[in-house]
Amino acid sequence: MAAAQLLCLVAKYPHPTALARRARDRSFFVGLRHLEGEGLVYRRKGLYRLTAAGYDELFAVDAVARLLSL
């Protein structure tokens, strides 16, 4: 799963069970750990949340996608 897709899912569904229902495979937890290592996501009280850098990354990817779709 791409990092941008994973960031979008975390923004919408912070609970791990809700994330598991939305993803097709279970390998996204490995991706979450990778994003935590990069400082884009953190886990607090059992919920995944985006950091300020995570929000910036998500908006940057969205802006690039909008530019490419023109």
CHARMM internal coordinates of N, CA and C (Angstrom, degrees):
IC EDIT
DIST 1 N 1 CA 1.4403
DIST 1 CA 1 C 1.5292
ANGL 1 N 1 CA 1 C 107.90
DIST 1 C 2 N 1.3209
ANGL 1 CA 1 C 2 N 115.74
DIHE 1 N 1 CA 1 C 2 N 136.51
DIST 2 N 2 CA 1.4577
ANGL 1 C 2 N 2 CA 120.93
DIHE 1 CA 1 C 2 N 2 CA -178.62
DIST 2 CA 2 C 1.5247
ANGL 2 N 2 CA 2 C 110.76
DIHE 1 C 2 N 2 CA 2 C -70.18
DIST 2 C 3 N 1.3208
ANGL 2 CA 2 C 3 N 115.55
DIHE 2 N 2 CA 2 C 3 N 151.25
DIST 3 N 3 CA 1.4623
ANGL 2 C 3 N 3 CA 120.93
DIHE 2 CA 2 C 3 N 3 CA -178.36
DIST 3 CA 3 C 1.5272
ANGL 3 N 3 CA 3 C 111.20
DIHE 2 C 3 N 3 CA 3 C -61.94
DIST 3 C 4 N 1.3257
ANGL 3 CA 3 C 4 N 117.19
DIHE 3 N 3 CA 3 C 4 N -38.66
DIST 4 N 4 CA 1.4674
ANGL 3 C 4 N 4 CA 120.25
DIHE 3 CA 3 C 4 N 4 CA 179.99
DIST 4 CA 4 C 1.5291
ANGL 4 N 4 CA 4 C 111.12
DIHE 3 C 4 N 4 CA 4 C -64.59
DIST 4 C 5 N 1.3200
ANGL 4 CA 4 C 5 N 116.92
DIHE 4 N 4 CA 4 C 5 N -40.97
DIST 5 N 5 CA 1.4662
ANGL 4 C 5 N 5 CA 120.32
DIHE 4 CA 4 C 5 N 5 CA 177.68
DIST 5 CA 5 C 1.5186
ANGL 5 N 5 CA 5 C 110.29
DIHE 4 C 5 N 5 CA 5 C -64.34
DIST 5 C 6 N 1.2966
ANGL 5 CA 5 C 6 N 116.46
DIHE 5 N 5 CA 5 C 6 N -40.50
DIST 6 N 6 CA 1.4583
ANGL 5 C 6 N 6 CA 120.94
DIHE 5 CA 5 C 6 N 6 CA -179.91
DIST 6 CA 6 C 1.5240
ANGL 6 N 6 CA 6 C 111.53
DIHE 5 C 6 N 6 CA 6 C -66.80
DIST 6 C 7 N 1.3232
ANGL 6 CA 6 C 7 N 117.18
DIHE 6 N 6 CA 6 C 7 N -40.88
DIST 7 N 7 CA 1.4585
ANGL 6 C 7 N 7 CA 120.42
DIHE 6 CA 6 C 7 N 7 CA 176.40
DIST 7 CA 7 C 1.5289
ANGL 7 N 7 CA 7 C 111.22
DIHE 6 C 7 N 7 CA 7 C -62.23
DIST 7 C 8 N 1.3130
ANGL 7 CA 7 C 8 N 116.36
DIHE 7 N 7 CA 7 C 8 N -39.89
DIST 8 N 8 CA 1.4630
ANGL 7 C 8 N 8 CA 121.00
DIHE 7 CA 7 C 8 N 8 CA 178.31
DIST 8 CA 8 C 1.5248
ANGL 8 N 8 CA 8 C 110.78
DIHE 7 C 8 N 8 CA 8 C -64.09
DIST 8 C 9 N 1.3137
ANGL 8 CA 8 C 9 N 117.01
DIHE 8 N 8 CA 8 C 9 N -42.70
DIST 9 N 9 CA 1.4670
ANGL 8 C 9 N 9 CA 120.55
DIHE 8 CA 8 C 9 N 9 CA 178.39
DIST 9 CA 9 C 1.5254
ANGL 9 N 9 CA 9 C 111.48
DIHE 8 C 9 N 9 CA 9 C -64.55
DIST 9 C 10 N 1.3237
ANGL 9 CA 9 C 10 N 117.44
DIHE 9 N 9 CA 9 C 10 N -40.77
DIST 10 N 10 CA 1.4666
ANGL 9 C 10 N 10 CA 120.59
DIHE 9 CA 9 C 10 N 10 CA 179.26
DIST 10 CA 10 C 1.5171
ANGL 10 N 10 CA 10 C 110.20
DIHE 9 C 10 N 10 CA 10 C -64.89
DIST 10 C 11 N 1.3381
ANGL 10 CA 10 C 11 N 117.33
DIHE 10 N 10 CA 10 C 11 N -38.31
DIST 11 N 11 CA 1.4606
ANGL 10 C 11 N 11 CA 120.27
DIHE 10 CA 10 C 11 N 11 CA 178.82
DIST 11 CA 11 C 1.5215
ANGL 11 N 11 CA 11 C 111.16
DIHE 10 C 11 N 11 CA 11 C -63.93
DIST 11 C 12 N 1.3268
ANGL 11 CA 11 C 12 N 116.92
DIHE 11 N 11 CA 11 C 12 N -36.97
DIST 12 N 12 CA 1.4692
ANGL 11 C 12 N 12 CA 120.59
DIHE 11 CA 11 C 12 N 12 CA -177.85
DIST 12 CA 12 C 1.5217
ANGL 12 N 12 CA 12 C 112.86
DIHE 11 C 12 N 12 CA 12 C -84.11
DIST 12 C 13 N 1.3340
ANGL 12 CA 12 C 13 N 116.44
DIHE 12 N 12 CA 12 C 13 N -40.63
DIST 13 N 13 CA 1.4650
ANGL 12 C 13 N 13 CA 121.56
DIHE 12 CA 12 C 13 N 13 CA -173.26
DIST 13 CA 13 C 1.5292
ANGL 13 N 13 CA 13 C 109.70
DIHE 12 C 13 N 13 CA 13 C -128.99
DIST 13 C 14 N 1.3239
ANGL 13 CA 13 C 14 N 119.17
DIHE 13 N 13 CA 13 C 14 N 89.20
DIST 14 N 14 CA 1.4638
ANGL 13 C 14 N 14 CA 120.33
DIHE 13 CA 13 C 14 N 14 CA -176.68
DIST 14 CA 14 C 1.5265
ANGL 14 N 14 CA 14 C 115.00
DIHE 13 C 14 N 14 CA 14 C -73.91
DIST 14 C 15 N 1.3224
ANGL 14 CA 14 C 15 N 118.43
DIHE 14 N 14 CA 14 C 15 N -17.48
DIST 15 N 15 CA 1.4587
ANGL 14 C 15 N 15 CA 120.70
DIHE 14 CA 14 C 15 N 15 CA -177.26
DIST 15 CA 15 C 1.5319
ANGL 15 N 15 CA 15 C 109.79
DIHE 14 C 15 N 15 CA 15 C -81.95
DIST 15 C 16 N 1.3323
ANGL 15 CA 15 C 16 N 118.31
DIHE 15 N 15 CA 15 C 16 N 134.34
DIST 16 N 16 CA 1.4705
ANGL 15 C 16 N 16 CA 121.08
DIHE 15 CA 15 C 16 N 16 CA -177.69
DIST 16 CA 16 C 1.5267
ANGL 16 N 16 CA 16 C 113.94
DIHE 15 C 16 N 16 CA 16 C -57.99
DIST 16 C 17 N 1.3204
ANGL 16 CA 16 C 17 N 118.21
DIHE 16 N 16 CA 16 C 17 N -35.67
DIST 17 N 17 CA 1.4642
ANGL 16 C 17 N 17 CA 120.10
DIHE 16 CA 16 C 17 N 17 CA 179.19
DIST 17 CA 17 C 1.5187
ANGL 17 N 17 CA 17 C 110.70
DIHE 16 C 17 N 17 CA 17 C -67.46
DIST 17 C 18 N 1.3186
ANGL 17 CA 17 C 18 N 117.17
DIHE 17 N 17 CA 17 C 18 N -41.24
DIST 18 N 18 CA 1.4645
ANGL 17 C 18 N 18 CA 120.18
DIHE 17 CA 17 C 18 N 18 CA 177.55
DIST 18 CA 18 C 1.5232
ANGL 18 N 18 CA 18 C 110.48
DIHE 17 C 18 N 18 CA 18 C -64.89
DIST 18 C 19 N 1.3239
ANGL 18 CA 18 C 19 N 117.09
DIHE 18 N 18 CA 18 C 19 N -37.58
DIST 19 N 19 CA 1.4583
ANGL 18 C 19 N 19 CA 120.33
DIHE 18 CA 18 C 19 N 19 CA 175.99
DIST 19 CA 19 C 1.5238
ANGL 19 N 19 CA 19 C 111.16
DIHE 18 C 19 N 19 CA 19 C -62.53
DIST 19 C 20 N 1.3162
ANGL 19 CA 19 C 20 N 116.17
DIHE 19 N 19 CA 19 C 20 N -42.87
DIST 20 N 20 CA 1.4648
ANGL 19 C 20 N 20 CA 120.83
DIHE 19 CA 19 C 20 N 20 CA -179.19
DIST 20 CA 20 C 1.5201
ANGL 20 N 20 CA 20 C 111.33
DIHE 19 C 20 N 20 CA 20 C -63.26
DIST 20 C 21 N 1.3013
ANGL 20 CA 20 C 21 N 117.78
DIHE 20 N 20 CA 20 C 21 N -33.95
DIST 21 N 21 CA 1.4684
ANGL 20 C 21 N 21 CA 121.20
DIHE 20 CA 20 C 21 N 21 CA 178.93
DIST 21 CA 21 C 1.5223
ANGL 21 N 21 CA 21 C 111.68
DIHE 20 C 21 N 21 CA 21 C -70.77
DIST 21 C 22 N 1.3290
ANGL 21 CA 21 C 22 N 117.43
DIHE 21 N 21 CA 21 C 22 N -31.32
DIST 22 N 22 CA 1.4614
ANGL 21 C 22 N 22 CA 121.35
DIHE 21 CA 21 C 22 N 22 CA -176.43
DIST 22 CA 22 C 1.5221
ANGL 22 N 22 CA 22 C 112.77
DIHE 21 C 22 N 22 CA 22 C -84.69
DIST 22 C 23 N 1.3135
ANGL 22 CA 22 C 23 N 117.44
DIHE 22 N 22 CA 22 C 23 N -26.27
DIST 23 N 23 CA 1.4632
ANGL 22 C 23 N 23 CA 121.09
DIHE 22 CA 22 C 23 N 23 CA -177.02
DIST 23 CA 23 C 1.5183
ANGL 23 N 23 CA 23 C 110.27
DIHE 22 C 23 N 23 CA 23 C -88.64
DIST 23 C 24 N 1.3175
ANGL 23 CA 23 C 24 N 115.46
DIHE 23 N 23 CA 23 C 24 N 149.25
DIST 24 N 24 CA 1.4593
ANGL 23 C 24 N 24 CA 120.03
DIHE 23 CA 23 C 24 N 24 CA -178.65
DIST 24 CA 24 C 1.5177
ANGL 24 N 24 CA 24 C 113.06
DIHE 23 C 24 N 24 CA 24 C -82.65
DIST 24 C 25 N 1.3161
ANGL 24 CA 24 C 25 N 116.10
DIHE 24 N 24 CA 24 C 25 N -28.49
DIST 25 N 25 CA 1.4583
ANGL 24 C 25 N 25 CA 119.25
DIHE 24 CA 24 C 25 N 25 CA 179.47
DIST 25 CA 25 C 1.5231
ANGL 25 N 25 CA 25 C 109.40
DIHE 24 C 25 N 25 CA 25 C -130.01
DIST 25 C 26 N 1.2862
ANGL 25 CA 25 C 26 N 116.05
DIHE 25 N 25 CA 25 C 26 N 164.60
DIST 26 N 26 CA 1.4626
ANGL 25 C 26 N 26 CA 121.55
DIHE 25 CA 25 C 26 N 26 CA -175.43
DIST 26 CA 26 C 1.5249
ANGL 26 N 26 CA 26 C 112.67
DIHE 25 C 26 N 26 CA 26 C -87.19
DIST 26 C 27 N 1.3132
ANGL 26 CA 26 C 27 N 117.76
DIHE 26 N 26 CA 26 C 27 N -1.32
DIST 27 N 27 CA 1.4600
ANGL 26 C 27 N 27 CA 119.87
DIHE 26 CA 26 C 27 N 27 CA -176.83
DIST 27 CA 27 C 1.5263
ANGL 27 N 27 CA 27 C 112.66
DIHE 26 C 27 N 27 CA 27 C -72.95
DIST 27 C 28 N 1.3198
ANGL 27 CA 27 C 28 N 118.30
DIHE 27 N 27 CA 27 C 28 N -4.72
DIST 28 N 28 CA 1.4608
ANGL 27 C 28 N 28 CA 119.25
DIHE 27 CA 27 C 28 N 28 CA -178.93
DIST 28 CA 28 C 1.5194
ANGL 28 N 28 CA 28 C 112.00
DIHE 27 C 28 N 28 CA 28 C -69.71
DIST 28 C 29 N 1.3456
ANGL 28 CA 28 C 29 N 118.16
DIHE 28 N 28 CA 28 C 29 N -21.05
DIST 29 N 29 CA 1.4623
ANGL 28 C 29 N 29 CA 119.16
DIHE 28 CA 28 C 29 N 29 CA 176.30
DIST 29 CA 29 C 1.5305
ANGL 29 N 29 CA 29 C 110.70
DIHE 28 C 29 N 29 CA 29 C -66.03
DIST 29 C 30 N 1.3173
ANGL 29 CA 29 C 30 N 117.15
DIHE 29 N 29 CA 29 C 30 N -31.84
DIST 30 N 30 CA 1.4627
ANGL 29 C 30 N 30 CA 120.89
DIHE 29 CA 29 C 30 N 30 CA 173.81
DIST 30 CA 30 C 1.5228
ANGL 30 N 30 CA 30 C 109.26
DIHE 29 C 30 N 30 CA 30 C -65.16
DIST 30 C 31 N 1.3310
ANGL 30 CA 30 C 31 N 116.40
DIHE 30 N 30 CA 30 C 31 N -41.30
DIST 31 N 31 CA 1.4562
ANGL 30 C 31 N 31 CA 121.08
DIHE 30 CA 30 C 31 N 31 CA 176.91
DIST 31 CA 31 C 1.5134
ANGL 31 N 31 CA 31 C 112.33
DIHE 30 C 31 N 31 CA 31 C -64.08
DIST 31 C 32 N 1.3233
ANGL 31 CA 31 C 32 N 116.35
DIHE 31 N 31 CA 31 C 32 N -37.43
DIST 32 N 32 CA 1.4646
ANGL 31 C 32 N 32 CA 120.17
DIHE 31 CA 31 C 32 N 32 CA 177.17
DIST 32 CA 32 C 1.5197
ANGL 32 N 32 CA 32 C 111.10
DIHE 31 C 32 N 32 CA 32 C -63.26
DIST 32 C 33 N 1.3238
ANGL 32 CA 32 C 33 N 116.92
DIHE 32 N 32 CA 32 C 33 N -41.71
DIST 33 N 33 CA 1.4635
ANGL 32 C 33 N 33 CA 120.14
DIHE 32 CA 32 C 33 N 33 CA 177.84
DIST 33 CA 33 C 1.5224
ANGL 33 N 33 CA 33 C 111.13
DIHE 32 C 33 N 33 CA 33 C -64.05
DIST 33 C 34 N 1.3213
ANGL 33 CA 33 C 34 N 115.57
DIHE 33 N 33 CA 33 C 34 N -36.65
DIST 34 N 34 CA 1.4664
ANGL 33 C 34 N 34 CA 120.27
DIHE 33 CA 33 C 34 N 34 CA 177.84
DIST 34 CA 34 C 1.5325
ANGL 34 N 34 CA 34 C 109.86
DIHE 33 C 34 N 34 CA 34 C -65.87
DIST 34 C 35 N 1.3295
ANGL 34 CA 34 C 35 N 117.39
DIHE 34 N 34 CA 34 C 35 N -43.56
DIST 35 N 35 CA 1.4631
ANGL 34 C 35 N 35 CA 120.83
DIHE 34 CA 34 C 35 N 35 CA 178.48
DIST 35 CA 35 C 1.5265
ANGL 35 N 35 CA 35 C 111.47
DIHE 34 C 35 N 35 CA 35 C -66.25
DIST 35 C 36 N 1.3296
ANGL 35 CA 35 C 36 N 116.58
DIHE 35 N 35 CA 35 C 36 N -32.87
DIST 36 N 36 CA 1.4678
ANGL 35 C 36 N 36 CA 120.00
DIHE 35 CA 35 C 36 N 36 CA 175.17
DIST 36 CA 36 C 1.5339
ANGL 36 N 36 CA 36 C 110.17
DIHE 35 C 36 N 36 CA 36 C -64.62
DIST 36 C 37 N 1.3133
ANGL 36 CA 36 C 37 N 116.04
DIHE 36 N 36 CA 36 C 37 N -40.07
DIST 37 N 37 CA 1.4581
ANGL 36 C 37 N 37 CA 120.47
DIHE 36 CA 36 C 37 N 37 CA 178.38
DIST 37 CA 37 C 1.5197
ANGL 37 N 37 CA 37 C 112.63
DIHE 36 C 37 N 37 CA 37 C -64.75
DIST 37 C 38 N 1.3237
ANGL 37 CA 37 C 38 N 116.98
DIHE 37 N 37 CA 37 C 38 N -31.74
DIST 38 N 38 CA 1.4624
ANGL 37 C 38 N 38 CA 121.58
DIHE 37 CA 37 C 38 N 38 CA 178.32
DIST 38 CA 38 C 1.5258
ANGL 38 N 38 CA 38 C 112.26
DIHE 37 C 38 N 38 CA 38 C -82.59
DIST 38 C 39 N 1.3277
ANGL 38 CA 38 C 39 N 117.29
DIHE 38 N 38 CA 38 C 39 N -9.32
DIST 39 N 39 CA 1.4596
ANGL 38 C 39 N 39 CA 120.57
DIHE 38 CA 38 C 39 N 39 CA 179.39
DIST 39 CA 39 C 1.5047
ANGL 39 N 39 CA 39 C 114.66
DIHE 38 C 39 N 39 CA 39 C 83.81
DIST 39 C 40 N 1.3430
ANGL 39 CA 39 C 40 N 117.47
DIHE 39 N 39 CA 39 C 40 N 19.85
DIST 40 N 40 CA 1.4617
ANGL 39 C 40 N 40 CA 121.16
DIHE 39 CA 39 C 40 N 40 CA -179.79
DIST 40 CA 40 C 1.5251
ANGL 40 N 40 CA 40 C 112.15
DIHE 39 C 40 N 40 CA 40 C -94.26
DIST 40 C 41 N 1.3299
ANGL 40 CA 40 C 41 N 116.73
DIHE 40 N 40 CA 40 C 41 N -23.19
DIST 41 N 41 CA 1.4640
ANGL 40 C 41 N 41 CA 122.97
DIHE 40 CA 40 C 41 N 41 CA -177.40
DIST 41 CA 41 C 1.5200
ANGL 41 N 41 CA 41 C 108.02
DIHE 40 C 41 N 41 CA 41 C -136.10
DIST 41 C 42 N 1.3133
ANGL 41 CA 41 C 42 N 116.40
DIHE 41 N 41 CA 41 C 42 N 145.31
DIST 42 N 42 CA 1.4647
ANGL 41 C 42 N 42 CA 119.90
DIHE 41 CA 41 C 42 N 42 CA 171.35
DIST 42 CA 42 C 1.5215
ANGL 42 N 42 CA 42 C 108.90
DIHE 41 C 42 N 42 CA 42 C -135.64
DIST 42 C 43 N 1.3174
ANGL 42 CA 42 C 43 N 114.95
DIHE 42 N 42 CA 42 C 43 N 158.74
DIST 43 N 43 CA 1.4583
ANGL 42 C 43 N 43 CA 121.08
DIHE 42 CA 42 C 43 N 43 CA -178.95
DIST 43 CA 43 C 1.5135
ANGL 43 N 43 CA 43 C 108.54
DIHE 42 C 43 N 43 CA 43 C -114.17
DIST 43 C 44 N 1.3208
ANGL 43 CA 43 C 44 N 115.61
DIHE 43 N 43 CA 43 C 44 N 126.51
DIST 44 N 44 CA 1.4595
ANGL 43 C 44 N 44 CA 121.12
DIHE 43 CA 43 C 44 N 44 CA -179.96
DIST 44 CA 44 C 1.5183
ANGL 44 N 44 CA 44 C 108.49
DIHE 43 C 44 N 44 CA 44 C -138.99
DIST 44 C 45 N 1.3233
ANGL 44 CA 44 C 45 N 115.26
DIHE 44 N 44 CA 44 C 45 N 125.97
DIST 45 N 45 CA 1.4639
ANGL 44 C 45 N 45 CA 122.48
DIHE 44 CA 44 C 45 N 45 CA -179.92
DIST 45 CA 45 C 1.5348
ANGL 45 N 45 CA 45 C 111.52
DIHE 44 C 45 N 45 CA 45 C 53.75
DIST 45 C 46 N 1.3225
ANGL 45 CA 45 C 46 N 115.97
DIHE 45 N 45 CA 45 C 46 N 38.40
DIST 46 N 46 CA 1.4524
ANGL 45 C 46 N 46 CA 121.18
DIHE 45 CA 45 C 46 N 46 CA 175.47
DIST 46 CA 46 C 1.5167
ANGL 46 N 46 CA 46 C 114.94
DIHE 45 C 46 N 46 CA 46 C 81.73
DIST 46 C 47 N 1.3255
ANGL 46 CA 46 C 47 N 118.51
DIHE 46 N 46 CA 46 C 47 N 1.28
DIST 47 N 47 CA 1.4608
ANGL 46 C 47 N 47 CA 121.74
DIHE 46 CA 46 C 47 N 47 CA 179.61
DIST 47 CA 47 C 1.5203
ANGL 47 N 47 CA 47 C 109.82
DIHE 46 C 47 N 47 CA 47 C -113.97
DIST 47 C 48 N 1.3173
ANGL 47 CA 47 C 48 N 115.73
DIHE 47 N 47 CA 47 C 48 N 143.05
DIST 48 N 48 CA 1.4539
ANGL 47 C 48 N 48 CA 120.96
DIHE 47 CA 47 C 48 N 48 CA 176.13
DIST 48 CA 48 C 1.5213
ANGL 48 N 48 CA 48 C 108.67
DIHE 47 C 48 N 48 CA 48 C -89.93
DIST 48 C 49 N 1.3184
ANGL 48 CA 48 C 49 N 115.39
DIHE 48 N 48 CA 48 C 49 N 136.62
DIST 49 N 49 CA 1.4601
ANGL 48 C 49 N 49 CA 120.93
DIHE 48 CA 48 C 49 N 49 CA 179.93
DIST 49 CA 49 C 1.5271
ANGL 49 N 49 CA 49 C 109.17
DIHE 48 C 49 N 49 CA 49 C -136.55
DIST 49 C 50 N 1.3240
ANGL 49 CA 49 C 50 N 115.39
DIHE 49 N 49 CA 49 C 50 N 151.44
DIST 50 N 50 CA 1.4503
ANGL 49 C 50 N 50 CA 120.42
DIHE 49 CA 49 C 50 N 50 CA 176.96
DIST 50 CA 50 C 1.5206
ANGL 50 N 50 CA 50 C 109.87
DIHE 49 C 50 N 50 CA 50 C -82.92
DIST 50 C 51 N 1.3079
ANGL 50 CA 50 C 51 N 115.95
DIHE 50 N 50 CA 50 C 51 N 142.45
DIST 51 N 51 CA 1.4592
ANGL 50 C 51 N 51 CA 120.73
DIHE 50 CA 50 C 51 N 51 CA 172.33
DIST 51 CA 51 C 1.5267
ANGL 51 N 51 CA 51 C 107.98
DIHE 50 C 51 N 51 CA 51 C -85.05
DIST 51 C 52 N 1.3176
ANGL 51 CA 51 C 52 N 116.92
DIHE 51 N 51 CA 51 C 52 N 176.72
DIST 52 N 52 CA 1.4677
ANGL 51 C 52 N 52 CA 120.32
DIHE 51 CA 51 C 52 N 52 CA 177.35
DIST 52 CA 52 C 1.5275
ANGL 52 N 52 CA 52 C 109.90
DIHE 51 C 52 N 52 CA 52 C -60.91
DIST 52 C 53 N 1.3233
ANGL 52 CA 52 C 53 N 116.96
DIHE 52 N 52 CA 52 C 53 N -39.00
DIST 53 N 53 CA 1.4624
ANGL 52 C 53 N 53 CA 120.67
DIHE 52 CA 52 C 53 N 53 CA 177.21
DIST 53 CA 53 C 1.5253
ANGL 53 N 53 CA 53 C 110.95
DIHE 52 C 53 N 53 CA 53 C -66.14
DIST 53 C 54 N 1.3282
ANGL 53 CA 53 C 54 N 117.06
DIHE 53 N 53 CA 53 C 54 N -33.80
DIST 54 N 54 CA 1.4547
ANGL 53 C 54 N 54 CA 121.11
DIHE 53 CA 53 C 54 N 54 CA 177.26
DIST 54 CA 54 C 1.5173
ANGL 54 N 54 CA 54 C 112.17
DIHE 53 C 54 N 54 CA 54 C -66.06
DIST 54 C 55 N 1.3398
ANGL 54 CA 54 C 55 N 115.96
DIHE 54 N 54 CA 54 C 55 N -42.57
DIST 55 N 55 CA 1.4642
ANGL 54 C 55 N 55 CA 119.68
DIHE 54 CA 54 C 55 N 55 CA 176.51
DIST 55 CA 55 C 1.5268
ANGL 55 N 55 CA 55 C 110.69
DIHE 54 C 55 N 55 CA 55 C -64.17
DIST 55 C 56 N 1.3258
ANGL 55 CA 55 C 56 N 116.90
DIHE 55 N 55 CA 55 C 56 N -41.53
DIST 56 N 56 CA 1.4628
ANGL 55 C 56 N 56 CA 120.17
DIHE 55 CA 55 C 56 N 56 CA 178.11
DIST 56 CA 56 C 1.5225
ANGL 56 N 56 CA 56 C 111.29
DIHE 55 C 56 N 56 CA 56 C -60.88
DIST 56 C 57 N 1.3144
ANGL 56 CA 56 C 57 N 116.43
DIHE 56 N 56 CA 56 C 57 N -43.03
DIST 57 N 57 CA 1.4658
ANGL 56 C 57 N 57 CA 121.33
DIHE 56 CA 56 C 57 N 57 CA 178.99
DIST 57 CA 57 C 1.5243
ANGL 57 N 57 CA 57 C 110.81
DIHE 56 C 57 N 57 CA 57 C -63.79
DIST 57 C 58 N 1.3241
ANGL 57 CA 57 C 58 N 116.70
DIHE 57 N 57 CA 57 C 58 N -42.96
DIST 58 N 58 CA 1.4632
ANGL 57 C 58 N 58 CA 120.99
DIHE 57 CA 57 C 58 N 58 CA 179.94
DIST 58 CA 58 C 1.5243
ANGL 58 N 58 CA 58 C 110.83
DIHE 57 C 58 N 58 CA 58 C -63.34
DIST 58 C 59 N 1.3248
ANGL 58 CA 58 C 59 N 117.48
DIHE 58 N 58 CA 58 C 59 N -43.69
DIST 59 N 59 CA 1.4622
ANGL 58 C 59 N 59 CA 120.16
DIHE 58 CA 58 C 59 N 59 CA 179.63
DIST 59 CA 59 C 1.5163
ANGL 59 N 59 CA 59 C 111.83
DIHE 58 C 59 N 59 CA 59 C -69.38
DIST 59 C 60 N 1.3261
ANGL 59 CA 59 C 60 N 118.09
DIHE 59 N 59 CA 59 C 60 N -34.34
DIST 60 N 60 CA 1.4587
ANGL 59 C 60 N 60 CA 121.34
DIHE 59 CA 59 C 60 N 60 CA 177.70
DIST 60 CA 60 C 1.5220
ANGL 60 N 60 CA 60 C 110.83
DIHE 59 C 60 N 60 CA 60 C -65.83
DIST 60 C 61 N 1.3122
ANGL 60 CA 60 C 61 N 116.98
DIHE 60 N 60 CA 60 C 61 N -43.79
DIST 61 N 61 CA 1.4649
ANGL 60 C 61 N 61 CA 120.79
DIHE 60 CA 60 C 61 N 61 CA 178.61
DIST 61 CA 61 C 1.5191
ANGL 61 N 61 CA 61 C 110.42
DIHE 60 C 61 N 61 CA 61 C -64.44
DIST 61 C 62 N 1.3233
ANGL 61 CA 61 C 62 N 116.80
DIHE 61 N 61 CA 61 C 62 N -39.81
DIST 62 N 62 CA 1.4637
ANGL 61 C 62 N 62 CA 121.05
DIHE 61 CA 61 C 62 N 62 CA 178.40
DIST 62 CA 62 C 1.5190
ANGL 62 N 62 CA 62 C 110.32
DIHE 61 C 62 N 62 CA 62 C -64.44
DIST 62 C 63 N 1.3243
ANGL 62 CA 62 C 63 N 117.97
DIHE 62 N 62 CA 62 C 63 N -41.60
DIST 63 N 63 CA 1.4626
ANGL 62 C 63 N 63 CA 121.44
DIHE 62 CA 62 C 63 N 63 CA 179.85
DIST 63 CA 63 C 1.5308
ANGL 63 N 63 CA 63 C 110.96
DIHE 62 C 63 N 63 CA 63 C -64.39
DIST 63 C 64 N 1.3200
ANGL 63 CA 63 C 64 N 117.09
DIHE 63 N 63 CA 63 C 64 N -41.87
DIST 64 N 64 CA 1.4630
ANGL 63 C 64 N 64 CA 120.71
DIHE 63 CA 63 C 64 N 64 CA 178.51
DIST 64 CA 64 C 1.5252
ANGL 64 N 64 CA 64 C 109.94
DIHE 63 C 64 N 64 CA 64 C -64.95
DIST 64 C 65 N 1.3132
ANGL 64 CA 64 C 65 N 117.65
DIHE 64 N 64 CA 64 C 65 N -41.39
DIST 65 N 65 CA 1.4662
ANGL 64 C 65 N 65 CA 120.44
DIHE 64 CA 64 C 65 N 65 CA 179.28
DIST 65 CA 65 C 1.5146
ANGL 65 N 65 CA 65 C 111.16
DIHE 64 C 65 N 65 CA 65 C -63.40
DIST 65 C 66 N 1.3232
ANGL 65 CA 65 C 66 N 117.09
DIHE 65 N 65 CA 65 C 66 N -39.47
DIST 66 N 66 CA 1.4708
ANGL 65 C 66 N 66 CA 120.09
DIHE 65 CA 65 C 66 N 66 CA 177.74
DIST 66 CA 66 C 1.5287
ANGL 66 N 66 CA 66 C 111.21
DIHE 65 C 66 N 66 CA 66 C -66.12
DIST 66 C 67 N 1.3248
ANGL 66 CA 66 C 67 N 117.29
DIHE 66 N 66 CA 66 C 67 N -39.32
DIST 67 N 67 CA 1.4585
ANGL 66 C 67 N 67 CA 119.87
DIHE 66 CA 66 C 67 N 67 CA 178.29
DIST 67 CA 67 C 1.5245
ANGL 67 N 67 CA 67 C 112.20
DIHE 66 C 67 N 67 CA 67 C -65.54
DIST 67 C 68 N 1.3162
ANGL 67 CA 67 C 68 N 116.37
DIHE 67 N 67 CA 67 C 68 N -38.43
DIST 68 N 68 CA 1.4594
ANGL 67 C 68 N 68 CA 120.22
DIHE 67 CA 67 C 68 N 68 CA -179.71
DIST 68 CA 68 C 1.5191
ANGL 68 N 68 CA 68 C 112.56
DIHE 67 C 68 N 68 CA 68 C -72.23
DIST 68 C 69 N 1.3107
ANGL 68 CA 68 C 69 N 117.14
DIHE 68 N 68 CA 68 C 69 N -22.60
DIST 69 N 69 CA 1.4704
ANGL 68 C 69 N 69 CA 119.61
DIHE 68 CA 68 C 69 N 69 CA -178.36
DIST 69 CA 69 C 1.5367
ANGL 69 N 69 CA 69 C 111.91
DIHE 68 C 69 N 69 CA 69 C -85.33
DIST 69 C 70 N 1.3209
ANGL 69 CA 69 C 70 N 118.11
DIHE 69 N 69 CA 69 C 70 N -5.56
DIST 70 N 70 CA 1.4765
ANGL 69 C 70 N 70 CA 121.02
DIHE 69 CA 69 C 70 N 70 CA 179.60
DIST 70 CA 70 C 1.4823
ANGL 70 N 70 CA 70 C 112.00
DIHE 69 C 70 N 70 CA 70 C -73.02
END
COOR INIT
IC SEED 1 N 1 CA 1 C
IC BUILD
